[in-house]
Amino acid sequence: MNTTISRRNFLKTAAGGAAAAAGLGGSLILGGCTSNKDLDLVIKNGTLIDGTGAKALAADLGIKSGRVAIIGPVAAGRGLRLIDAKGLVVCPGFIDVHSHTDVELLVNPKAESAVRQGITTLVSGNCGGSPFPIGDAIREEYQANLKEVHGLDLTWSDAAGYLARLEQSGTAVNYATLVGQGMIRGAVVGLDNRPPLPEELERMKLLVEEAMTAGAFGLSSGLEYAPSAFAQAGELVELCRAAARHKGVYATHMRNEGEELLESLDESISAARESGVSLQISHLKTARRANWDKAEAALARVETARREGLDVFCDRYPYIAGSTGLGFFFPTWVWEGTTEQSMARLKDRRLESRIRGHLSGQEKKLGSWKTVLLCSVVSQENKWVEGLTVRDAAARSRKPAYEFMRDLLLAERGRVQMAVFNMSEDNLKRFLSHPLVGVGTDAGTLAPYGPLGRGKPHPRAYGTFPRVLGKYVREEKLAPLEAMIKKMTFLPARKFGFAKRGVVAVGSWADLVLFDPDTVADTATWTDPHRFPAGIPYVVINGRVVIDQGDHTGDLAGKVLRKA
């Protein structure tokens, strides 16, 4: 890192450029504070990376009323609190563009697994799922599941109600959300596989606009899951048009990420072109070995769309295993309708041969059920399967793999989480190093204690951002630190329209991460995933210190962000 340029020159160039890039004006304004203790927080002796991609430079920060007030030499005595950042990088807080944190913040607002890895803002409501709108078809089941798993009561039905509930309880991190297309379809069409009637489609579009008016930043889809998967291309385009009218983002878990990856990319890009919506490709991957050679073609499609004027960006987590429900391996039609209907199909002997045949095809694509790790269940009775592969757990139960999985899903009413190791490390590096691919956890916020400490979840919940910085930047040298931080901060802030965030500039919100570039690392493992990362001693959110010398202060400094 170049720390030899004088602070005077830095103030004239880099910081001013950051202010301009952030839409905060083209000049840096020093001063505005005059008393001896006129600043709330001073951060001295750090190496500043402002988020724009500019080179790292030495600078102090002065923070007042939640915002960056000064970039430059600041006397230690000017602040009510001083942090000596010698040896640390100071950069914008990380933005998790693909989070599955929703009701977890109502369970534990401290957002432990997120904030301790430097996440200051997260974007949730992904993969077609959001905690709203709650339609009549799922209300009773949603309430029962919410109570059983999280101990919460359902007190909302729409985006406005949910955001108000979250605002009331508080959150340590800034929270932004999309509205899930699967939830919208379920609220209007129900859980059946059929096209919407014209009047139903209009109601669905209205629900998109209502959610965005309440503050949602766009629409998400999860086209490998019911009921999201039942939507055809034309229906998606119409919903995207509704989001585009509010300048929203369409984030899609595409219809297929393996054998039909390229066709699914074409569908997503086409929907964005036709509707004019800003496109976010969720967790870009080449799933299963037979599809590993499609990485370059996939990136070529994204690059071409970008050159042709489409606002497209992607995200990825830094692991070669994905994670979702075990029911993913079963035919989508099994999950049509209510949970009771799905359970009845799994029990129906007349359907068994069809389901067995589908599972046999899944096993061939995977190579072996030993590549599938069971992460979590709900019941105490089946806790013994957590941390075992499907192959090993089936052997212990003395059942064939199909019967074991079917019976486990029946016992848990479908609520079984798994991880599947089916991706290429070389492709992962190619994606992470690409300028159009950012970083997302694809996880909810967890904690090593309480109800969020259950099971053996994917380590990405605790380790995504420090793993990128430690393994892939410091060790693998996939990209310069400044460039990678830009993809974690400035670019996602501009993508989703987070005003005055994702950059360190005078007037920007003081969302900051202070980390040691020599020691930052993920420590969460598959056998011991509930572990906080190393090398991130301080996290500041809206000017308040939330992680202080590695400890959580308990300060719920985050804000519920709403689309302007």
C-alpha positions as CSV (number, residue, x, y, z in Angstrom):
1,M,0.0,0.0,0.0
2,N,1.2,3.5,-0.8
3,T,1.2,5.5,2.3
4,T,3.9,8.0,1.3
5,I,1.7,10.6,-0.4
6,S,1.2,13.6,1.8
7,R,-2.0,14.1,3.6
8,R,-2.4,17.5,2.0
9,N,-2.4,16.1,-1.5
10,F,-4.7,13.3,-0.4
11,L,-7.2,15.8,0.9
12,K,-7.2,17.5,-2.5
13,T,-7.5,14.4,-4.6
14,A,-8.6,11.1,-3.3
15,A,-11.1,12.3,-0.7
16,G,-12.5,15.0,-3.0
17,G,-12.9,12.3,-5.7
18,A,-14.7,10.1,-3.3
19,A,-17.1,12.8,-2.4
20,A,-17.8,13.5,-6.0
21,A,-18.2,9.8,-6.8
22,A,-20.6,9.4,-3.9
23,G,-22.7,12.3,-5.1
24,L,-21.7,14.4,-2.1
25,G,-20.2,17.3,-4.1
26,G,-16.8,17.6,-5.7
27,S,-14.9,19.2,-2.9
28,L,-13.8,18.2,0.6
29,I,-14.9,20.5,3.3
30,L,-12.8,20.5,6.4
31,G,-13.9,22.1,9.6
32,G,-17.5,22.9,10.6
33,C,-16.6,21.8,14.2
34,T,-14.8,24.2,16.5
35,S,-15.0,23.2,20.2
36,N,-12.4,21.1,21.9
37,K,-14.6,18.0,21.9
38,D,-16.5,18.8,18.8
39,L,-16.3,15.3,17.2
40,D,-18.0,12.1,18.5
41,L,-15.3,9.8,17.2
42,V,-11.8,10.2,15.9
43,I,-10.0,7.4,14.0
44,K,-6.3,8.1,13.8
45,N,-3.3,6.5,12.0
46,G,-5.2,4.2,9.8
47,T,-4.7,3.4,6.1
48,L,-7.8,4.6,4.3
49,I,-9.4,2.8,1.4
50,D,-12.3,4.9,0.5
51,G,-14.3,2.3,-1.6
52,T,-14.1,4.0,-5.0
53,G,-11.1,1.9,-6.1
54,A,-8.6,4.7,-5.3
55,K,-5.2,3.8,-3.9
56,A,-4.9,3.3,-0.1
57,L,-3.6,6.4,1.7
58,A,-2.9,7.5,5.2
59,A,-5.6,9.6,6.8
60,D,-7.5,10.3,10.0
61,L,-11.2,10.5,10.2
62,G,-13.5,12.7,12.3
63,I,-17.1,11.6,12.8
64,K,-19.9,13.8,14.0
65,S,-23.7,13.0,14.3
66,G,-23.3,9.7,12.4
67,R,-21.4,11.0,9.4
68,V,-17.9,11.6,8.3
69,A,-17.1,15.2,9.1
70,I,-13.3,15.3,8.4
71,I,-10.8,13.4,6.3
72,G,-7.3,14.4,7.1
73,P,-5.1,15.2,10.1
74,V,-7.3,15.3,13.2
75,A,-6.0,16.1,16.7
76,A,-6.6,13.2,19.1
77,G,-8.2,15.5,21.6
78,R,-11.0,16.7,19.3
79,G,-13.1,13.6,19.8
80,L,-15.2,12.2,22.6
81,R,-13.7,8.8,21.6
82,L,-10.4,8.0,20.0
83,I,-9.6,4.8,18.1
84,D,-5.9,4.3,17.2
85,A,-6.0,2.4,13.8
86,K,-2.3,2.0,13.4
87,G,-1.7,-1.1,11.3
88,L,-5.4,-1.3,10.3
89,V,-7.2,-0.6,7.0
90,V,-10.2,1.7,7.4
91,C,-12.8,1.3,4.7
92,P,-16.5,1.5,4.1
93,G,-18.6,-1.1,5.9
94,F,-19.3,-4.2,3.7
95,I,-22.6,-4.5,2.0
96,D,-24.0,-8.0,1.8
97,V,-26.0,-7.9,-1.4
98,H,-27.4,-11.4,-1.0
99,S,-28.6,-12.0,2.5
100,H,-31.4,-14.2,3.9
101,T,-31.7,-12.3,7.1
102,D,-35.3,-11.5,7.9
103,V,-37.0,-12.6,11.0
104,E,-33.6,-13.5,12.5
105,L,-33.2,-9.8,13.4
106,L,-36.4,-10.1,15.4
107,V,-34.9,-13.1,17.3
108,N,-31.5,-11.5,17.9
109,P,-31.1,-7.9,16.7
110,K,-27.4,-7.9,17.4
111,A,-26.8,-9.5,14.0
112,E,-23.7,-11.2,15.4
113,S,-22.5,-13.3,12.5
114,A,-22.9,-10.4,10.1
115,V,-21.5,-7.4,11.9
116,R,-18.5,-9.3,13.2
117,Q,-17.4,-9.9,9.7
118,G,-17.7,-6.2,8.8
119,I,-21.1,-6.2,7.3
120,T,-22.8,-2.9,8.0
121,T,-25.7,-3.1,5.5
122,L,-27.4,-6.2,4.2
123,V,-29.9,-6.7,1.4
124,S,-32.5,-9.4,2.2
125,G,-35.7,-10.8,0.8
126,N,-33.8,-12.8,-1.8
127,C,-34.5,-15.9,-3.8
128,G,-38.2,-15.1,-4.1
129,G,-38.7,-15.1,-0.3
130,S,-39.4,-12.2,2.0
131,P,-41.4,-12.0,5.3
132,F,-44.2,-10.3,3.3
133,P,-46.7,-10.2,1.8
134,I,-48.4,-12.9,3.9
135,G,-51.3,-14.2,1.9
136,D,-54.3,-16.1,3.2
137,A,-53.0,-19.4,1.6
138,I,-50.0,-19.5,3.9
139,R,-50.9,-17.3,6.9
140,E,-51.7,-20.1,9.3
141,E,-48.7,-22.2,8.4
142,Y,-46.4,-19.3,8.3
143,Q,-47.5,-18.3,11.8
144,A,-47.1,-21.8,13.2
145,N,-43.6,-22.2,11.7
146,L,-42.6,-18.8,13.0
147,K,-43.7,-19.7,16.5
148,E,-42.2,-23.2,16.5
149,V,-38.8,-22.3,15.0
150,H,-38.3,-18.7,16.2
151,G,-40.7,-18.2,19.1
152,L,-42.2,-15.2,17.3
153,D,-45.8,-14.0,16.7
154,L,-46.9,-12.9,13.3
155,T,-48.0,-9.2,13.7
156,W,-47.6,-8.0,10.1
157,S,-48.9,-8.8,6.7
158,D,-47.1,-6.4,4.3
159,A,-43.8,-4.6,3.8
160,A,-44.9,-1.5,5.7
161,G,-45.9,-3.6,8.7
162,Y,-42.8,-5.7,8.7
163,L,-40.4,-2.8,8.4
164,A,-42.2,-1.0,11.2
165,R,-41.9,-4.1,13.4
166,L,-38.2,-4.3,12.7
167,E,-37.7,-0.6,13.3
168,Q,-39.5,-0.9,16.7
169,S,-37.2,-3.8,17.9
170,G,-34.0,-2.3,16.5
171,T,-31.1,-3.8,14.6
172,A,-27.3,-3.6,14.9
173,V,-26.9,-3.4,11.1
174,N,-28.6,-1.4,8.3
175,Y,-31.4,-3.5,6.8
176,A,-32.7,-3.3,3.3
177,T,-35.0,-5.7,1.6
178,L,-36.5,-6.8,-1.7
179,V,-40.0,-8.2,-2.1
180,G,-40.1,-11.9,-3.0
181,Q,-41.9,-12.9,-6.2
182,G,-42.6,-16.3,-4.6
183,M,-44.4,-14.6,-1.7
184,I,-46.3,-12.4,-4.1
185,R,-47.4,-15.3,-6.3
186,G,-48.4,-17.3,-3.2
187,A,-50.5,-14.3,-1.9
188,V,-52.4,-13.9,-5.2
189,V,-52.3,-17.2,-7.2
190,G,-51.8,-19.5,-4.3
191,L,-49.4,-22.4,-4.2
192,D,-50.6,-24.1,-7.4
193,N,-48.7,-24.5,-10.6
194,R,-50.9,-22.5,-13.0
195,P,-50.7,-19.2,-14.9
196,P,-52.2,-16.2,-13.2
197,L,-55.5,-14.9,-14.5
198,P,-55.3,-11.4,-16.0
199,E,-56.8,-9.8,-12.9
200,E,-54.4,-11.8,-10.7
201,L,-51.4,-10.6,-12.6
202,E,-52.6,-7.0,-12.1
203,R,-52.9,-7.7,-8.4
204,M,-49.4,-9.1,-8.3
205,K,-48.0,-6.1,-10.0
206,L,-49.8,-3.9,-7.5
207,L,-48.2,-5.8,-4.7
208,V,-44.8,-5.2,-6.1
209,E,-45.5,-1.5,-6.3
210,E,-47.0,-1.4,-2.8
211,A,-43.9,-3.1,-1.3
212,M,-41.6,-0.6,-3.1
213,T,-43.7,2.3,-2.0
214,A,-43.3,1.0,1.6
215,G,-39.5,0.9,1.1
216,A,-38.5,-2.3,-0.7
217,F,-35.6,-1.9,-3.1
218,G,-36.9,-4.2,-5.8
219,L,-38.0,-7.7,-6.6
220,S,-36.4,-11.1,-6.1
221,S,-37.1,-14.5,-7.6
222,G,-36.2,-18.0,-6.7
223,L,-37.0,-19.9,-9.9
224,E,-35.7,-23.3,-8.7
225,Y,-38.2,-23.3,-5.8
226,A,-42.0,-23.6,-5.6
227,P,-44.1,-21.4,-6.0
228,S,-41.5,-19.1,-7.6
229,A,-40.7,-21.7,-10.2
230,F,-44.3,-21.8,-11.5
231,A,-43.9,-18.4,-13.1
232,Q,-43.2,-18.2,-16.8
233,A,-41.2,-15.6,-18.6
234,G,-44.0,-13.2,-19.5
235,E,-45.2,-13.1,-15.9
236,L,-41.7,-12.3,-14.7
237,V,-41.3,-9.5,-17.2
238,E,-44.6,-7.9,-16.1
239,L,-43.5,-7.9,-12.4
240,C,-40.1,-6.6,-13.4
241,R,-41.8,-3.7,-15.2
242,A,-43.6,-2.8,-12.0
243,A,-40.2,-2.8,-10.1
244,A,-38.6,-0.8,-12.9
245,R,-41.3,2.0,-12.6
246,H,-39.8,2.6,-9.1
247,K,-36.2,2.3,-10.3
248,G,-35.9,-1.0,-8.4
249,V,-33.5,-4.0,-8.8
250,Y,-34.5,-7.5,-10.0
251,A,-32.4,-10.0,-8.1
252,T,-32.8,-13.5,-9.5
253,H,-31.9,-17.0,-8.3
254,M,-32.1,-18.3,-11.9
255,R,-34.2,-21.2,-13.1
256,N,-31.2,-23.4,-13.4
257,E,-27.5,-23.0,-12.4
258,G,-26.2,-26.2,-14.0
259,E,-27.3,-28.0,-17.1
260,E,-29.4,-25.0,-18.3
261,L,-27.3,-22.3,-16.8
262,L,-26.8,-20.4,-20.1
263,E,-30.5,-20.6,-21.0
264,S,-31.4,-19.3,-17.6
265,L,-29.0,-16.4,-18.0
266,D,-30.6,-15.6,-21.3
267,E,-34.0,-15.6,-19.7
268,S,-32.9,-13.3,-16.9
269,I,-31.1,-10.9,-19.3
270,S,-34.2,-10.9,-21.6
271,A,-36.5,-10.0,-18.7
272,A,-34.3,-7.1,-17.7
273,R,-34.1,-5.8,-21.3
274,E,-37.8,-6.0,-21.9
275,S,-38.8,-4.4,-18.6
276,G,-36.0,-1.9,-18.2
277,V,-35.2,-3.2,-14.6
278,S,-31.7,-3.2,-13.1
279,L,-30.6,-6.9,-13.0
280,Q,-28.7,-8.7,-10.2
281,I,-27.7,-12.3,-10.8
282,S,-27.7,-14.1,-7.5
283,H,-24.8,-16.4,-6.5
284,L,-23.4,-16.9,-10.0
285,K,-22.1,-20.5,-10.2
286,T,-21.6,-23.5,-12.4
287,A,-23.2,-26.3,-10.5
288,R,-22.1,-29.9,-11.0
289,R,-18.9,-31.0,-12.7
290,A,-20.5,-31.6,-16.1
291,N,-21.2,-27.8,-16.3
292,W,-17.9,-26.4,-15.0
293,D,-16.8,-25.6,-18.6
294,K,-19.6,-23.0,-18.9
295,A,-18.0,-20.3,-16.7
296,E,-16.5,-18.3,-19.5
297,A,-19.7,-18.4,-21.6
298,A,-21.7,-17.3,-18.6
299,L,-19.4,-14.3,-17.9
300,A,-19.4,-13.5,-21.7
301,R,-23.2,-13.1,-21.6
302,V,-23.0,-10.8,-18.6
303,E,-20.3,-8.7,-20.2
304,T,-22.2,-8.4,-23.5
305,A,-25.3,-7.4,-21.7
306,R,-23.4,-4.7,-19.9
307,R,-21.7,-3.4,-23.0
308,E,-25.2,-3.1,-24.6
309,G,-26.3,-0.9,-21.8
310,L,-28.0,-3.3,-19.4
311,D,-27.4,-2.4,-15.7
312,V,-26.3,-5.9,-14.7
313,F,-24.2,-7.1,-11.7
314,C,-23.7,-10.5,-10.0
315,D,-22.8,-11.7,-6.6
316,R,-21.0,-14.8,-5.3
317,Y,-19.9,-16.3,-2.0
318,P,-16.3,-17.6,-1.6
319,Y,-17.0,-21.4,-1.2
320,I,-17.4,-24.3,-3.5
321,A,-20.5,-25.6,-1.6
322,G,-23.9,-24.2,-1.8
323,S,-26.7,-24.6,0.7
324,T,-30.4,-24.9,0.6
325,G,-33.2,-27.3,1.7
326,L,-32.8,-31.0,1.2
327,G,-36.2,-30.9,-0.7
328,F,-34.3,-29.3,-3.5
329,F,-33.4,-32.7,-4.8
330,F,-37.0,-33.8,-5.1
331,P,-39.3,-32.9,-8.1
332,T,-40.7,-29.3,-7.9
333,W,-44.2,-30.7,-8.3
334,V,-43.8,-32.4,-4.9
335,W,-43.8,-29.0,-3.3
336,E,-46.8,-27.6,-5.0
337,G,-49.5,-26.5,-2.6
338,T,-49.5,-26.6,1.2
339,T,-47.0,-28.5,3.3
340,E,-49.7,-31.1,4.1
341,Q,-50.2,-31.7,0.4
342,S,-46.5,-32.1,-0.1
343,M,-46.2,-34.5,2.8
344,A,-49.1,-36.5,1.3
345,R,-47.2,-36.8,-2.0
346,L,-44.1,-38.1,-0.3
347,K,-46.2,-40.8,1.4
348,D,-48.2,-41.7,-1.7
349,R,-46.9,-45.1,-2.9
350,R,-48.4,-44.5,-6.3
351,L,-45.9,-41.6,-6.8
352,E,-42.9,-43.3,-5.4
353,S,-41.5,-44.7,-8.7
354,R,-41.6,-41.2,-10.2
355,I,-39.9,-39.6,-7.3
356,R,-37.3,-42.4,-7.0
357,G,-36.5,-42.0,-10.7
358,H,-35.9,-38.2,-10.2
359,L,-33.7,-38.8,-7.2
360,S,-31.7,-41.4,-9.2
361,G,-31.0,-38.7,-11.8
362,Q,-29.9,-36.3,-9.1
363,E,-27.5,-38.8,-7.7
364,K,-25.9,-39.3,-11.2
365,K,-25.4,-35.6,-11.6
366,L,-23.8,-35.3,-8.1
367,G,-21.7,-38.5,-8.5
368,S,-22.5,-39.6,-4.9
369,W,-24.7,-38.6,-2.0
370,K,-21.4,-38.2,0.0
371,T,-21.2,-34.7,-1.5
372,V,-24.4,-33.7,0.4
373,L,-23.9,-32.6,4.0
374,L,-26.9,-32.4,6.3
375,C,-26.7,-29.0,8.2
376,S,-29.8,-28.6,10.3
377,V,-33.1,-30.0,11.3
378,V,-35.8,-28.7,13.7
379,S,-36.6,-31.7,15.9
380,Q,-34.3,-32.9,18.7
381,E,-35.0,-36.5,17.6
382,N,-33.1,-36.1,14.4
383,K,-30.2,-33.9,15.6
384,W,-27.9,-36.8,15.1
385,V,-27.9,-36.3,11.3
386,E,-26.4,-32.8,11.6
387,G,-22.8,-32.8,10.2
388,L,-23.2,-36.2,8.4
389,T,-23.4,-36.7,4.7
390,V,-26.6,-38.2,3.3
391,R,-24.6,-41.3,2.4
392,D,-23.3,-41.8,5.9
393,A,-26.6,-40.9,7.7
394,A,-28.5,-43.3,5.4
395,A,-26.1,-46.0,6.3
396,R,-26.4,-45.4,10.0
397,S,-30.2,-45.5,9.7
398,R,-29.9,-48.7,7.6
399,K,-32.0,-47.3,4.8
400,P,-31.3,-46.7,1.1
401,A,-30.6,-43.0,0.5
402,Y,-34.0,-42.3,-1.1
403,E,-35.9,-43.8,1.8
404,F,-33.7,-42.0,4.4
405,M,-34.2,-38.6,2.7
406,R,-37.9,-39.1,2.2
407,D,-38.5,-40.2,5.8
408,L,-36.3,-37.3,7.2
409,L,-38.3,-34.7,5.2
410,L,-41.5,-36.3,6.4
411,A,-40.4,-36.2,10.0
412,E,-39.2,-32.6,9.7
413,R,-42.1,-31.4,7.5
414,G,-39.6,-30.4,4.9
415,R,-37.4,-28.3,7.2
416,V,-34.0,-29.9,6.5
417,Q,-31.0,-27.7,5.5
418,M,-28.1,-29.2,3.5
419,A,-24.9,-28.2,1.8
420,V,-23.8,-29.7,-1.5
421,F,-20.2,-29.7,-2.7
422,N,-20.6,-29.4,-6.5
423,M,-18.6,-26.4,-7.7
424,S,-15.1,-25.7,-9.1
425,E,-12.5,-23.8,-7.2
426,D,-11.0,-22.5,-10.4
427,N,-14.4,-21.1,-11.5
428,L,-14.9,-19.6,-8.1
429,K,-11.7,-17.7,-8.4
430,R,-12.7,-16.6,-11.9
431,F,-16.0,-15.2,-10.7
432,L,-14.7,-13.5,-7.6
433,S,-12.0,-11.7,-9.6
434,H,-14.4,-10.4,-12.2
435,P,-15.3,-6.7,-12.0
436,L,-19.0,-7.4,-12.5
437,V,-19.2,-9.9,-9.6
438,G,-19.6,-8.7,-6.0
439,V,-19.9,-10.6,-2.7
440,G,-22.9,-11.9,-0.8
441,T,-23.2,-14.4,2.0
442,D,-26.4,-16.1,0.8
443,A,-27.0,-16.7,4.6
444,G,-29.0,-15.4,7.5
445,T,-27.6,-13.7,10.6
446,L,-26.7,-16.3,13.2
447,A,-25.1,-16.4,16.6
448,P,-23.2,-19.1,18.5
449,Y,-25.8,-19.0,21.3
450,G,-29.6,-19.1,21.6
451,P,-32.0,-20.2,18.9
452,L,-29.8,-18.9,16.1
453,G,-27.0,-21.2,17.2
454,R,-28.7,-24.4,16.1
455,G,-27.2,-27.0,13.7
456,K,-24.1,-26.9,11.6
457,P,-24.8,-24.2,9.0
458,H,-22.8,-23.2,6.0
459,P,-19.6,-21.3,7.3
460,R,-20.5,-18.5,4.8
461,A,-22.8,-17.1,7.5
462,Y,-19.8,-16.2,9.6
463,G,-16.9,-16.1,7.2
464,T,-17.7,-14.7,3.7
465,F,-16.1,-11.3,3.7
466,P,-13.0,-12.1,5.8
467,R,-12.5,-15.2,3.7
468,V,-12.5,-13.0,0.5
469,L,-10.0,-10.6,2.1
470,G,-7.7,-13.2,3.7
471,K,-7.7,-16.2,1.4
472,Y,-8.5,-14.7,-2.0
473,V,-6.9,-11.3,-1.8
474,R,-4.0,-11.7,0.6
475,E,-3.1,-15.3,-0.2
476,E,-4.4,-15.9,-3.7
477,K,-3.9,-12.3,-4.9
478,L,-7.0,-12.5,-7.1
479,A,-7.4,-8.7,-7.1
480,P,-5.9,-5.6,-5.5
481,L,-7.4,-4.9,-2.1
482,E,-8.8,-1.6,-3.3
483,A,-10.6,-3.2,-6.2
484,M,-12.1,-6.0,-4.1
485,I,-13.3,-3.5,-1.4
486,K,-14.9,-1.4,-4.2
487,K,-17.0,-4.5,-5.1
488,M,-18.0,-5.0,-1.5
489,T,-18.9,-1.4,-0.8
490,F,-19.1,1.4,-3.5
491,L,-20.6,-0.7,-6.3
492,P,-23.4,-2.4,-4.4
493,A,-24.3,0.9,-2.8
494,R,-24.7,2.5,-6.2
495,K,-26.5,-0.6,-7.5
496,F,-29.2,-0.5,-4.9
497,G,-29.3,3.2,-4.4
498,F,-28.1,3.5,-0.8
499,A,-27.5,7.2,-0.5
500,K,-24.2,8.3,1.1
501,R,-23.2,4.8,1.9
502,G,-20.5,2.5,0.5
503,V,-17.9,5.2,0.4
504,V,-15.8,7.2,2.9
505,A,-16.3,10.8,2.0
506,V,-17.2,14.0,3.9
507,G,-21.0,13.8,4.4
508,S,-21.3,10.1,4.0
509,W,-22.7,7.9,6.7
510,A,-20.0,6.6,9.0
511,D,-20.4,2.9,8.2
512,L,-16.8,1.7,8.7
513,V,-14.7,-1.5,9.1
514,L,-11.3,-1.5,10.6
515,F,-9.4,-4.7,9.8
516,D,-5.8,-6.0,9.9
517,P,-4.9,-6.9,6.3
518,D,-2.2,-9.3,7.6
519,T,-4.5,-11.4,9.9
520,V,-8.1,-11.0,8.7
521,A,-9.4,-14.5,8.1
522,D,-12.5,-16.7,8.4
523,T,-12.3,-19.3,11.2
524,A,-15.7,-21.0,10.7
525,T,-15.5,-24.6,9.5
526,W,-17.9,-27.3,8.4
527,T,-17.5,-29.1,11.7
528,D,-17.4,-25.9,13.8
529,P,-19.2,-23.2,11.9
530,H,-20.4,-20.9,14.7
531,R,-17.1,-19.1,14.9
532,F,-16.4,-15.4,14.5
533,P,-13.6,-14.3,12.1
534,A,-10.2,-13.0,13.1
535,G,-8.6,-9.6,12.4
536,I,-11.7,-7.3,12.5
537,P,-11.4,-5.4,15.8
538,Y,-13.7,-2.5,15.0
539,V,-17.0,-2.0,13.2
540,V,-18.7,1.4,13.2
541,I,-22.3,1.8,12.0
542,N,-23.9,5.2,11.5
543,G,-21.0,6.7,13.6
544,R,-21.5,4.4,16.6
545,V,-19.0,1.7,17.6
546,V,-20.8,-1.7,17.4
547,I,-17.7,-4.0,17.4
548,D,-15.1,-2.6,19.9
549,Q,-11.8,-4.4,20.2
550,G,-13.5,-7.6,18.9
551,D,-16.4,-7.4,21.3
552,H,-20.1,-6.6,20.5
553,T,-21.1,-3.4,22.4
554,G,-24.8,-4.3,22.1
555,D,-25.5,-1.0,20.3
556,L,-28.4,-1.4,17.9
557,A,-27.0,1.4,15.7
558,G,-28.4,0.2,12.4
559,K,-31.2,1.7,10.4
560,V,-34.1,0.3,8.4
561,L,-33.3,1.6,4.9
562,R,-36.2,2.4,2.6
563,K,-36.2,3.0,-1.1
564,A,-36.6,6.7,-1.7
